[in-house]
């Protein structure tokens, strides 16, 4: 139940988004990854 205005989405993505997967494979630590997280998902961007 959202308490601070956030939305809960109950969607399971069987195939990981390409941009997210690319970043997870590129960096070895969370600190490195944190500075370069994608701000949007490729599959959503392609629908536009």
C-alpha positions as CSV (number, residue, x, y, z in Angstrom):
1,X,0.0,0.0,0.0
2,X,1.6,3.3,-1.0
3,X,2.2,5.6,1.9
4,X,4.1,8.5,0.3
5,X,2.5,8.9,-3.0
6,X,4.4,6.2,-4.8
7,X,2.7,3.7,-7.1
8,X,3.0,0.0,-6.9
9,X,3.1,-1.9,-10.2
10,X,2.6,-5.6,-10.3
11,X,4.2,-6.3,-13.6
12,X,6.8,-9.1,-14.1
13,X,9.2,-8.5,-16.9
14,X,10.3,-11.9,-18.2
15,X,13.0,-10.3,-20.5
16,X,15.2,-7.7,-18.8
17,X,15.3,-4.3,-20.5
18,X,18.4,-4.1,-22.7
19,X,19.6,-0.8,-21.3
20,X,19.4,-2.0,-17.7
21,X,21.1,-5.3,-18.5
22,X,23.9,-3.4,-20.3
23,X,24.6,-1.4,-17.2
24,X,24.5,-4.4,-14.9
25,X,27.1,-6.2,-17.0
26,X,29.3,-3.1,-17.4
27,X,29.9,-2.3,-13.8
28,X,31.5,-4.4,-11.0
29,X,30.2,-2.5,-8.0
30,X,27.0,-0.7,-7.0
31,X,28.9,2.5,-6.5
32,X,29.9,2.5,-10.2
33,X,26.5,1.5,-11.3
34,X,24.6,4.1,-9.3
35,X,26.2,7.0,-11.2
36,X,25.1,5.6,-14.6
37,X,21.6,4.1,-14.1
38,X,19.3,4.4,-17.0
39,X,16.6,7.1,-16.5
40,X,14.1,5.4,-18.7
41,X,13.6,1.9,-20.2
42,X,14.4,1.1,-23.8
43,X,11.2,-0.8,-24.5
44,X,9.1,2.2,-23.4
45,X,11.3,4.6,-25.4
46,X,10.8,2.5,-28.5
47,X,7.0,2.7,-28.2
48,X,7.0,6.5,-28.8
